[in-house]
């Protein structure tokens, strides 16, 4: 058992941005909101799944939408209260703890805000071990736990609830809602049992994010130490030559092109993203694909760079790490593998392709 304070939020924001593989929303905005919540309500208790009571239920809260929108459209605290009350109305008021649905950017911070305001613990786990762009892309849905009723709220006081036939329909309708409601909205999805978390969640992602932040803020050789901490691989060292991005259907889609430095000086790297980095090609050969994690790091500091932060001339390291084994199933690859996103590549695990 641990209590998270404002200093932990600094580390969590960094680590969540790295695990977010470029997406999950701007961690800086979420960090400030989480720190303000802790200022007002006090530190947030973090517990493991094993520390939950046998009959405990855990709710997941997040934001849905394009990360570039969130940079300018910051949620207000009133919308958190509205979403929580609507969630309780449709799911019941026995919420013993909250949890991130993904380890990424602002969406690692949103549950901290709910935990502080409602004075409940946050569980050291999530449903992805990284960030993914669509709502059906979590380990609960992949294992047959339906992701509705899903509740949504915007900053204007509007709310909506979805009941759908399957997770893909939840994503399709929610994406339309997001576009109509301003491109970025809060949502509450699952109310999960301790056993469901034990069987299907990705364990210890909050504490791992904090450990990443600690490493990047204290290490004299941050990228090398990250390799040890995360079993990571350096795919490419280079300078960003071009970034093409567009907001399309509630997503930020695009390609970043890097020219090589040092040992990679004669090579070219392309990163394809849809909110999150999905494919890394070196000289047009796939080096890493989703669901394995691809993150762009600052060459000097090792700090993660989100997709909306990619800029011409930045000197970067393309860093990869293996996805959790829960994604390396037939259902997992069907849901989040390269083929789902329209890439004509077979998924080859990072450890076999590096």
NUKOL-71319 format. One record per residue: residue number from 0; x, y, z of N, C-alpha, C in turn; chain. Coordinates in steps of 0.2 Angstrom, whole numbers, plus 5000, padded with zeros to 4 digits. Example, Ala and Ser with C-alpha at 12.3 -4.5 7.8 and 13.67 -1.06 7.14 Angstrom:
! NUKOL-71319
R   seq    npx    npy    npz   capx   capy   capz    cpx    cpy    cpz   mol
R     0   5066   4972   5039   5062   4978   5039   5066   4984   5039     A
R     1   5064   4989   5035   5068   4995   5036   5064   5000   5039     A
//
This chain:
! NUKOL-71319
R   seq    npx    npy    npz   capx   capy   capz    cpx    cpy    cpz   mol
R     0   5004   4994   5000   5000   5000   5000   5004   5006   5000     A
R     1   5003   5011   4996   5007   5017   4995   5002   5023   4994     A
R     2   5004   5029   4996   5000   5035   4995   5004   5039   4990     A
R     3   5001   5041   4985   5004   5045   4979   5003   5053   4981     A
R     4   5008   5056   4980   5008   5064   4982   5009   5067   4975     A
R     5   5010   5074   4976   5011   5078   4970   5018   5076   4966     A
R     6   5023   5075   4970   5029   5073   4967   5029   5067   4963     A
R     7   5025   5062   4965   5024   5056   4961   5020   5057   4955     A
R     8   5016   5062   4955   5013   5064   4948   5018   5066   4943     A
R     9   5023   5070   4945   5028   5072   4940   5031   5065   4937     A
R    10   5033   5060   4941   5036   5054   4938   5031   5050   4934     A
R    11   5025   5050   4937   5019   5046   4934   5018   5049   4927     A
R    12   5018   5055   4926   5016   5059   4919   5022   5057   4914     A
R    13   5028   5056   4916   5033   5055   4912   5033   5047   4910     A
R    14   5032   5043   4915   5032   5036   4913   5025   5034   4909     A
R    15   5020   5037   4911   5014   5036   4907   5014   5038   4900     A
R    16   5018   5044   4899   5019   5046   4892   5023   5041   4888     A
R    17   5028   5038   4891   5032   5033   4888   5028   5027   4886     A
R    18   5025   5024   4891   5021   5018   4890   5015   5020   4885     A
R    19   5013   5026   4885   5008   5028   4880   5009   5028   4873     A
R    20   5016   5026   4871   5018   5025   4864   5016   5031   4860     A
R    21   5016   5037   4863   5015   5043   4859   5008   5046   4859     A
R    22   5003   5042   4862   4996   5044   4863   4994   5044   4870     A
R    23   4987   5044   4871   4984   5044   4877   4983   5051   4880     A
R    24   4985   5056   4876   4983   5063   4878   4989   5066   4881     A
R    25   4989   5073   4881   4995   5076   4884   4996   5075   4892     A
R    26   5001   5072   4894   5002   5070   4901   5003   5077   4905     A
R    27   5005   5082   4902   5006   5088   4906   4999   5091   4909     A
R    28   4994   5091   4905   4988   5094   4907   4985   5089   4912     A
R    29   4985   5083   4911   4983   5078   4916   4987   5079   4923     A
R    30   4993   5080   4922   4997   5080   4929   4995   5086   4933     A
R    31   4994   5092   4929   4992   5098   4933   4985   5097   4936     A
R    32   4981   5094   4933   4974   5093   4936   4975   5088   4942     A
R    33   4979   5083   4941   4980   5078   4947   4983   5081   4953     A
R    34   4988   5085   4951   4991   5089   4957   4986   5093   4960     A
R    35   4982   5097   4957   4977   5101   4960   4972   5097   4964     A
R    36   4970   5091   4962   4966   5087   4965   4969   5085   4972     A
R    37   4975   5083   4972   4979   5081   4978   4980   5087   4982     A
R    38   4981   5093   4980   4982   5098   4984   4975   5099   4988     A
R    39   4970   5098   4985   4963   5100   4988   4961   5094   4992     A
R    40   4962   5088   4990   4959   5082   4994   4964   5078   4997     A
R    41   4970   5079   4996   4975   5075   4999   4978   5069   4995     A
R    42   4984   5066   4997   4987   5060   4993   4982   5055   4992     A
R    43   4983   5051   4986   4979   5046   4984   4982   5039   4986     A
R    44   4978   5035   4989   4980   5028   4991   4981   5024   4984     A
R    45   4986   5020   4983   4987   5016   4978   4988   5009   4981     A
R    46   4984   5004   4978   4984   4997   4981   4985   4992   4975     A
R    47   4987   4986   4976   4988   4981   4971   4981   4978   4971     A
R    48   4980   4974   4965   4974   4970   4964   4974   4965   4970     A
R    49   4979   4962   4973   4979   4957   4978   4976   4960   4985     A
R    50   4977   4967   4985   4975   4971   4991   4967   4972   4991     A
R    51   4964   4971   4986   4957   4973   4985   4953   4967   4989     A
R    52   4948   4969   4992   4943   4965   4996   4940   4960   4990     A
R    53   4938   4954   4993   4936   4949   4988   4930   4951   4984     A
R    54   4926   4955   4987   4919   4958   4984   4920   4965   4981     A
R    55   4926   4967   4980   4927   4974   4978   4925   4975   4971     A
R    56   4923   4981   4969   4922   4982   4962   4926   4989   4960     A
R    57   4929   4989   4954   4933   4994   4952   4931   4997   4945     A
R    58   4930   5004   4945   4928   5007   4939   4934   5010   4935     A
R    59   4933   5010   4929   4938   5013   4925   4936   5020   4922     A
R    60   4940   5025   4922   4938   5031   4919   4944   5034   4915     A
R    61   4942   5037   4909   4947   5040   4904   4944   5046   4900     A
R    62   4948   5048   4895   4946   5052   4890   4946   5049   4884     A
R    63   4942   5051   4879   4941   5048   4873   4942   5054   4868     A
R    64   4946   5053   4862   4947   5058   4857   4954   5059   4855     A
R    65   4954   5064   4851   4961   5066   4848   4965   5069   4852     A
R    66   4972   5067   4854   4976   5070   4858   4977   5078   4857     A
R    67   4978   5080   4850   4979   5086   4848   4973   5091   4851     A
R    68   4967   5088   4851   4962   5093   4854   4962   5094   4861     A
R    69   4965   5089   4865   4965   5090   4872   4970   5095   4874     A
R    70   4975   5097   4870   4980   5102   4871   4977   5109   4872     A
R    71   4971   5110   4868   4968   5116   4869   4961   5116   4873     A
R    72   4958   5110   4873   4952   5109   4876   4953   5105   4883     A
R    73   4954   5109   4888   4955   5106   4895   4949   5104   4898     A
R    74   4948   5098   4901   4941   5097   4904   4941   5101   4911     A
R    75   4935   5102   4913   4934   5106   4919   4932   5101   4925     A
R    76   4933   5102   4931   4931   5098   4936   4924   5096   4937     A
R    77   4920   5101   4935   4912   5099   4935   4911   5093   4931     A
R    78   4914   5093   4925   4912   5087   4921   4914   5080   4924     A
R    79   4919   5080   4929   4921   5074   4932   4915   5072   4937     A
R    80   4913   5077   4940   4907   5075   4945   4901   5073   4941     A
R    81   4900   5076   4935   4894   5074   4931   4895   5067   4929     A
R    82   4901   5066   4926   4902   5059   4924   4901   5054   4929     A
R    83   4904   5055   4935   4904   5050   4940   4896   5049   4942     A
R    84   4892   5054   4943   4885   5053   4945   4882   5049   4940     A
R    85   4883   5050   4933   4880   5047   4928   4882   5039   4928     A
R    86   4888   5038   4930   4891   5031   4930   4887   5028   4936     A
R    87   4887   5031   4941   4884   5028   4947   4876   5026   4946     A
R    88   4873   5031   4942   4866   5030   4941   4865   5023   4937     A
R    89   4869   5022   4932   4868   5016   4928   4872   5010   4930     A
R    90   4877   5010   4935   4881   5005   4937   4880   5003   4944     A
R    91   4877   5008   4948   4877   5006   4955   4882   5010   4959     A
R    92   4881   5011   4965   4886   5016   4969   4891   5012   4973     A
R    93   4892   5006   4972   4897   5002   4975   4904   5002   4971     A
R    94   4907   5008   4971   4914   5009   4968   4919   5009   4973     A
R    95   4923   5003   4974   4928   5003   4979   4934   5006   4978     A
R    96   4936   5006   4971   4942   5009   4969   4941   5011   4961     A
R    97   4946   5014   4959   4946   5016   4952   4953   5014   4949     A
R    98   4953   5014   4942   4959   5011   4939   4959   5014   4932     A
R    99   4966   5015   4929   4966   5018   4922   4964   5012   4917     A
R   100   4961   5014   4912   4960   5009   4907   4966   5008   4902     A
R   101   4970   5013   4902   4976   5012   4898   4982   5016   4902     A
R   102   4988   5014   4900   4994   5017   4903   4997   5022   4898     A
R   103   4994   5028   4898   4996   5033   4893   4994   5040   4895     A
R   104   4999   5044   4894   4997   5051   4894   4992   5053   4900     A
R   105   4987   5057   4897   4982   5060   4902   4978   5054   4905     A
R   106   4977   5049   4901   4973   5043   4904   4976   5039   4910     A
R   107   4982   5040   4911   4984   5038   4918   4983   5042   4923     A
R   108   4981   5049   4922   4980   5054   4927   4973   5055   4928     A
R   109   4968   5053   4924   4961   5054   4925   4959   5050   4931     A
R   110   4960   5044   4932   4958   5040   4938   4961   5043   4944     A
R   111   4967   5046   4944   4970   5049   4950   4965   5055   4952     A
R   112   4963   5059   4947   4958   5064   4949   4952   5062   4952     A
R   113   4949   5057   4949   4943   5054   4952   4944   5051   4959     A
R   114   4950   5047   4960   4952   5045   4966   4952   5050   4972     A
R   115   4955   5056   4970   4956   5061   4975   4949   5064   4977     A
R   116   4945   5066   4972   4939   5069   4973   4934   5064   4977     A
R   117   4934   5058   4975   4929   5053   4978   4932   5049   4984     A
R   118   4939   5051   4986   4942   5048   4991   4942   5040   4991     A
R   119   4943   5037   4985   4944   5030   4985   4951   5028   4982     A
R   120   4954   5022   4983   4960   5020   4981   4961   5020   4973     A
R   121   4967   5020   4970   4968   5019   4963   4972   5012   4963     A
R   122   4970   5008   4959   4973   5001   4958   4979   5001   4954     A
R   123   4984   4998   4956   4990   4998   4952   4990   4993   4946     A
R   124   4986   4995   4941   4985   4990   4935   4982   4994   4930     A
R   125   4981   4991   4924   4977   4995   4919   4974   4989   4914     A
R   126   4971   4991   4909   4968   4986   4904   4972   4986   4897     A
R   127   4978   4989   4897   4982   4988   4890   4989   4987   4891     A
R   128   4992   4990   4897   4999   4990   4898   5003   4995   4893     A
R   129   4999   4999   4890   5001   5004   4885   4995   5008   4883     A
R   130   4995   5012   4878   4989   5015   4875   4987   5013   4868     A
R   131   4981   5012   4867   4978   5010   4860   4973   5015   4858     A
R   132   4972   5016   4852   4967   5022   4850   4960   5020   4850     A
R   133   4958   5014   4851   4950   5012   4850   4948   5009   4857     A
R   134   4941   5010   4858   4939   5008   4864   4938   5001   4865     A
R   135   4938   4997   4860   4937   4989   4861   4944   4986   4862     A
R   136   4949   4990   4862   4956   4988   4862   4959   4988   4870     A
R   137   4956   4983   4874   4958   4982   4880   4958   4975   4882     A
R   138   4961   4973   4887   4962   4965   4889   4955   4963   4892     A
R   139   4951   4967   4894   4944   4965   4896   4940   4963   4891     A
R   140   4939   4968   4886   4935   4966   4880   4937   4960   4876     A
R   141   4944   4960   4875   4947   4954   4872   4945   4947   4875     A
R   142   4944   4948   4882   4942   4941   4885   4935   4941   4887     A
R   143   4931   4944   4883   4923   4943   4883   4920   4947   4888     A
R   144   4923   4952   4891   4919   4957   4896   4917   4963   4892     A
R   145   4910   4964   4891   4908   4969   4887   4909   4976   4890     A
R   146   4910   4981   4885   4912   4987   4888   4906   4992   4888     A
R   147   4900   4990   4888   4895   4994   4890   4890   4991   4895     A
R   148   4886   4995   4899   4885   5003   4897   4891   5007   4898     A
R   149   4892   5011   4894   4898   5016   4894   4895   5023   4894     A
R   150   4897   5027   4899   4895   5034   4900   4900   5039   4898     A
R   151   4897   5044   4895   4901   5050   4892   4899   5057   4895     A
R   152   4903   5061   4896   4902   5068   4898   4906   5073   4895     A
R   153   4904   5079   4893   4908   5084   4890   4908   5090   4895     A
R   154   4912   5095   4894   4913   5101   4898   4907   5106   4898     A
R   155   4902   5104   4894   4896   5109   4893   4890   5106   4897     A
R   156   4891   5100   4901   4886   5097   4904   4882   5092   4901     A
R   157   4884   5090   4895   4880   5085   4891   4883   5078   4893     A
R   158   4878   5073   4893   4880   5067   4895   4877   5062   4890     A
R   159   4880   5056   4889   4877   5051   4885   4879   5044   4887     A
R   160   4874   5039   4886   4876   5032   4888   4875   5028   4882     A
R   161   4879   5023   4882   4879   5018   4876   4878   5011   4879     A
R   162   4873   5007   4876   4873   5000   4876   4873   4997   4869     A
R   163   4878   4993   4868   4879   4991   4862   4880   4983   4861     A
R   164   4880   4981   4855   4880   4973   4854   4887   4970   4855     A
R   165   4892   4974   4854   4899   4972   4855   4904   4978   4855     A
R   166   4910   4977   4857   4915   4982   4858   4916   4986   4852     A
R   167   4916   4983   4846   4918   4987   4840   4912   4992   4839     A
R   168   4906   4991   4840   4900   4995   4840   4901   5001   4845     A
R   169   4904   4999   4851   4905   5004   4856   4910   5009   4853     A
R   170   4915   5007   4850   4920   5012   4847   4917   5016   4842     A
R   171   4913   5013   4837   4911   5017   4832   4906   5022   4834     A
R   172   4901   5021   4838   4897   5026   4841   4900   5031   4845     A
R   173   4904   5029   4849   4908   5033   4854   4912   5038   4850     A
R   174   4915   5036   4844   4919   5040   4840   4915   5046   4837     A
R   175   4909   5044   4835   4904   5049   4832   4902   5054   4838     A
R   176   4901   5051   4844   4899   5056   4850   4905   5060   4851     A
R   177   4911   5058   4851   4917   5062   4852   4917   5068   4847     A
R   178   4916   5066   4841   4917   5072   4836   4911   5077   4837     A
R   179   4905   5075   4839   4900   5080   4840   4901   5084   4846     A
R   180   4904   5080   4851   4904   5084   4858   4911   5087   4859     A
R   181   4914   5089   4853   4920   5093   4853   4927   5090   4853     A
R   182   4927   5084   4851   4933   5080   4849   4937   5077   4855     A
R   183   4935   5078   4861   4938   5075   4867   4933   5075   4873     A
R   184   4931   5070   4876   4926   5069   4881   4929   5064   4886     A
R   185   4926   5065   4892   4927   5060   4898   4922   5054   4897     A
R   186   4925   5048   4899   4920   5042   4899   4922   5038   4905     A
R   187   4917   5034   4907   4917   5029   4912   4915   5022   4908     A
R   188   4918   5017   4909   4916   5011   4905   4915   5005   4910     A
R   189   4920   5002   4913   4919   4995   4916   4918   4996   4924     A
R   190   4914   4992   4927   4914   4991   4934   4916   4983   4935     A
R   191   4922   4982   4937   4926   4976   4937   4926   4973   4944     A
R   192   4926   4966   4944   4927   4962   4950   4935   4961   4951     A
R   193   4936   4959   4957   4943   4958   4959   4946   4952   4955     A
R   194   4941   4947   4954   4944   4941   4950   4945   4943   4943     A
R   195   4940   4947   4940   4941   4949   4933   4948   4953   4932     A
R   196   4950   4957   4937   4956   4961   4937   4962   4956   4937     A
R   197   4961   4952   4942   4967   4947   4943   4968   4943   4937     A
R   198   4963   4941   4933   4964   4937   4927   4966   4940   4921     A
R   199   4963   4947   4920   4964   4950   4914   4967   4957   4914     A
R   200   4968   4960   4919   4972   4966   4919   4979   4966   4918     A
R   201   4982   4971   4916   4990   4971   4916   4992   4974   4923     A
R   202   4995   4970   4927   4997   4972   4934   5003   4977   4934     A
R   203   5003   4981   4939   5008   4985   4941   5010   4991   4936     A
R   204   5005   4993   4932   5007   4998   4927   5008   5005   4930     A
R   205   5004   5007   4935   5005   5013   4938   5012   5014   4942     A
R   206   5014   5009   4946   5020   5009   4949   5026   5008   4944     A
R   207   5025   5005   4938   5030   5005   4933   5031   5011   4930     A
R   208   5026   5015   4929   5026   5022   4926   5030   5026   4931     A
R   209   5029   5026   4937   5032   5030   4942   5040   5028   4942     A
R   210   5041   5022   4941   5048   5020   4941   5052   5022   4935     A
R   211   5048   5022   4929   5051   5025   4923   5052   5033   4924     A
R   212   5048   5036   4927   5049   5043   4928   5055   5045   4933     A
R   213   5056   5040   4938   5061   5041   4942   5068   5040   4939     A
R   214   5068   5035   4934   5074   5033   4930   5076   5039   4926     A
R   215   5071   5042   4922   5072   5047   4918   5074   5054   4921     A
R   216   5072   5055   4927   5074   5061   4931   5080   5061   4935     A
R   217   5083   5055   4936   5089   5054   4940   5095   5051   4937     A
R   218   5094   5047   4932   5099   5043   4929   5104   5048   4925     A
R   219   5110   5046   4925   5115   5049   4920   5116   5046   4914     A
R   220   5113   5040   4913   5112   5037   4906   5105   5034   4906     A
R   221   5100   5038   4905   5093   5037   4905   5091   5031   4900     A
R   222   5093   5032   4894   5091   5027   4889   5094   5020   4890     A
R   223   5100   5020   4892   5103   5013   4894   5099   5010   4900     A
R   224   5098   5014   4905   5094   5012   4911   5087   5010   4909     A
R   225   5084   5013   4904   5077   5011   4902   5077   5004   4899     A
R   226   5082   5003   4895   5083   4997   4892   5083   4991   4897     A
R   227   5087   4992   4902   5087   4987   4908   5080   4986   4911     A
R   228   5077   4992   4913   5071   4992   4917   5065   4989   4913     A
R   229   5065   4990   4906   5059   4988   4902   5061   4983   4897     A
R   230   5066   4980   4898   5068   4975   4893   5068   4978   4886     A
R   231   5070   4984   4885   5069   4988   4879   5075   4987   4874     A
R   232   5073   4990   4868   5077   4989   4862   5078   4996   4858     A
R   233   5084   4998   4856   5084   5004   4852   5084   5002   4845     A
R   234   5078   5005   4842   5077   5003   4835   5081   5008   4830     A
R   235   5082   5014   4832   5084   5019   4827   5086   5025   4831     A
R   236   5092   5028   4829   5094   5035   4831   5094   5040   4825     A
R   237   5090   5045   4826   5090   5050   4820   5087   5056   4822     A
R   238   5086   5060   4816   5083   5067   4817   5077   5067   4813     A
R   239   5072   5070   4816   5065   5071   4812   5066   5075   4806     A
R   240   5064   5072   4800   5065   5076   4794   5058   5079   4792     A
R   241   5053   5075   4794   5046   5077   4792   5041   5074   4796     A
R   242   5035   5077   4797   5030   5075   4801   5023   5077   4797     A
R   243   5020   5072   4795   5013   5073   4792   5008   5070   4797     A
R   244   5003   5075   4799   4998   5072   4803   4991   5076   4801     A
R   245   4986   5072   4803   4979   5075   4802   4975   5072   4807     A
R   246   4969   5076   4808   4964   5074   4813   4959   5071   4809     A
R   247   4957   5065   4810   4952   5061   4805   4948   5057   4810     A
R   248   4941   5058   4810   4937   5054   4813   4938   5053   4821     A
R   249   4941   5059   4824   4942   5058   4831   4949   5055   4833     A
R   250   4953   5054   4828   4960   5052   4828   4965   5057   4826     A
R   251   4971   5056   4828   4977   5060   4825   4981   5054   4821     A
R   252   4981   5055   4815   4984   5050   4810   4990   5053   4807     A
R   253   4995   5049   4806   5001   5052   4802   5007   5048   4802     A
R   254   5012   5051   4799   5019   5048   4798   5024   5052   4800     A
R   255   5029   5050   4804   5035   5054   4805   5041   5050   4802     A
R   256   5045   5054   4798   5051   5052   4795   5057   5054   4798     A
R   257   5062   5050   4799   5068   5052   4803   5074   5050   4798     A
R   258   5079   5054   4798   5085   5052   4794   5090   5050   4800     A
R   259   5094   5045   4798   5099   5042   4803   5104   5046   4806     A
R   260   5106   5045   4812   5112   5048   4815   5117   5042   4817     A
R   261   5123   5044   4818   5128   5039   4821   5128   5032   4817     A
R   262   5127   5027   4820   5127   5020   4816   5122   5020   4811     A
R   263   5116   5024   4812   5111   5024   4807   5111   5029   4802     A
R   264   5117   5032   4801   5117   5038   4797   5115   5037   4790     A
R   265   5116   5031   4787   5114   5030   4780   5107   5027   4779     A
R   266   5103   5027   4785   5096   5024   4785   5091   5029   4786     A
R   267   5085   5027   4784   5079   5031   4785   5074   5027   4789     A
R   268   5070   5030   4794   5065   5027   4798   5059   5031   4797     A
R   269   5053   5027   4797   5047   5029   4797   5042   5026   4802     A
R   270   5039   5031   4806   5034   5029   4811   5027   5031   4809     A
R   271   5023   5026   4808   5016   5027   4807   5012   5027   4814     A
R   272   5007   5032   4814   5004   5032   4820   4996   5034   4819     A
R   273   4992   5032   4824   4985   5033   4824   4984   5035   4832     A
R   274   4985   5041   4834   4985   5043   4841   4992   5040   4844     A
R   275   4993   5033   4844   4998   5030   4846   5003   5028   4840     A
R   276   5009   5027   4842   5014   5024   4837   5012   5017   4835     A
R   277   5011   5015   4829   5009   5008   4828   5014   5004   4824     A
R   278   5018   5007   4820   5023   5003   4815   5029   5007   4815     A
R   279   5035   5004   4815   5042   5007   4814   5045   5003   4808     A
R   280   5047   5007   4803   5050   5004   4797   5057   5007   4797     A
R   281   5062   5003   4796   5069   5006   4794   5071   5003   4787     A
R   282   5072   5008   4783   5073   5007   4776   5067   5002   4773     A
R   283   5061   5004   4775   5055   5001   4773   5054   4994   4775     A
R   284   5058   4992   4780   5057   4985   4783   5055   4986   4790     A
R   285   5049   4982   4791   5046   4983   4798   5051   4980   4803     A
R   286   5052   4984   4808   5057   4983   4814   5053   4981   4820     A
R   287   5047   4984   4821   5042   4983   4826   5035   4985   4825     A
R   288   5030   4982   4827   5023   4983   4825   5019   4982   4832     A
R   289   5014   4986   4832   5009   4985   4837   5007   4977   4837     A
R   290   5006   4974   4843   5005   4978   4850   5011   4979   4854     A
R   291   5017   4977   4851   5023   4979   4855   5024   4987   4855     A
R   292   5027   4990   4860   5027   4997   4861   5033   5000   4857     A
R   293   5031   5006   4854   5036   5010   4850   5035   5017   4853     A
R   294   5041   5020   4856   5041   5026   4859   5046   5030   4856     A
R   295   5045   5037   4855   5050   5041   4852   5053   5045   4859     A
R   296   5060   5045   4860   5063   5048   4865   5068   5053   4863     A
R   297   5068   5058   4867   5073   5063   4866   5080   5060   4866     A
R   298   5085   5061   4861   5091   5058   4861   5095   5059   4867     A
R   299   5095   5065   4870   5099   5067   4876   5096   5065   4882     A
R   300   5090   5067   4883   5087   5066   4890   5083   5059   4891     A
R   301   5081   5056   4885   5077   5050   4886   5070   5052   4887     A
R   302   5068   5058   4887   5061   5060   4889   5056   5058   4883     A
R   303   5051   5055   4884   5046   5053   4879   5043   5059   4875     A
R   304   5042   5058   4869   5039   5063   4864   5033   5060   4862     A
R   305   5027   5064   4863   5020   5061   4861   5020   5063   4853     A
R   306   5015   5060   4850   5014   5061   4843   5013   5069   4841     A
R   307   5009   5072   4846   5008   5079   4844   5014   5083   4846     A
R   308   5019   5081   4849   5025   5084   4851   5031   5083   4846     A
R   309   5030   5079   4841   5035   5077   4836   5036   5084   4831     A
R   310   5042   5086   4831   5044   5092   4827   5050   5091   4823     A
R   311   5050   5095   4817   5056   5094   4813   5062   5096   4816     A
R   312   5067   5092   4815   5074   5094   4818   5076   5090   4824     A
R   313   5070   5088   4828   5072   5085   4834   5076   5079   4834     A
R   314   5081   5078   4838   5085   5072   4838   5083   5067   4843     A
R   315   5081   5061   4840   5077   5056   4844   5080   5049   4844     A
R   316   5078   5045   4848   5079   5038   4849   5072   5035   4848     A
R   317   5072   5030   4843   5065   5026   4843   5067   5020   4847     A
R   318   5063   5019   4852   5063   5014   4858   5057   5009   4858     A
R   319   5059   5003   4858   5053   4998   4858   5054   4993   4864     A
R   320   5048   4991   4866   5048   4986   4872   5043   4981   4870     A
R   321   5043   4975   4873   5038   4970   4871   5032   4971   4875     A
R   322   5026   4970   4871   5020   4970   4874   5019   4964   4879     A
R   323   5014   4965   4884   5012   4960   4889   5010   4954   4885     A
R   324   5011   4948   4888   5009   4942   4884   5001   4941   4883     A
R   325   4997   4945   4887   4990   4945   4886   4988   4947   4879     A
R   326   4992   4951   4876   4991   4953   4869   4993   4948   4864     A
R   327   4997   4944   4866   5000   4939   4860   4996   4933   4859     A
R   328   4990   4934   4860   4985   4928   4858   4982   4929   4852     A
R   329   4979   4924   4849   4975   4925   4843   4970   4931   4843     A
R   330   4966   4931   4848   4961   4937   4849   4965   4943   4850     A
R   331   4970   4944   4854   4974   4950   4855   4977   4953   4848     A
R   332   4980   4948   4844   4983   4951   4838   4977   4953   4833     A
R   333   4972   4949   4833   4966   4951   4829   4963   4958   4830     A
R   334   4964   4960   4837   4961   4966   4839   4966   4972   4838     A
R   335   4972   4971   4840   4977   4976   4840   4983   4975   4835     A
R   336   4983   4970   4832   4989   4968   4828   4989   4973   4821     A
R   337   4995   4973   4818   4996   4977   4812   4990   4977   4807     A
R   338   4988   4971   4806   4982   4969   4801   4976   4973   4802     A
R   339   4974   4974   4809   4968   4978   4810   4969   4985   4808     A
R   340   4974   4988   4808   4975   4995   4806   4977   4996   4799     A
R   341   4976   4990   4795   4977   4991   4788   4984   4990   4785     A
R   342   4989   4988   4789   4996   4986   4787   4996   4979   4785     A
R   343   5000   4978   4779   5001   4972   4777   5007   4968   4779     A
R   344   5007   4968   4786   5013   4965   4789   5010   4960   4794     A
R   345   5014   4954   4795   5012   4949   4800   5015   4952   4807     A
R   346   5012   4951   4812   5015   4953   4819   5021   4948   4820     A
R   347   5027   4950   4821   5033   4947   4823   5035   4949   4830     A
R   348   5034   4946   4836   5036   4948   4842   5043   4952   4842     A
R   349   5044   4957   4846   5050   4961   4846   5056   4957   4847     A
R   350   5055   4952   4852   5061   4948   4854   5063   4944   4849     A
R   351   5059   4943   4843   5061   4938   4838   5063   4943   4832     A
R   352   5063   4949   4832   5064   4954   4826   5069   4959   4828     A
R   353   5073   4958   4833   5078   4963   4835   5085   4961   4835     A
//
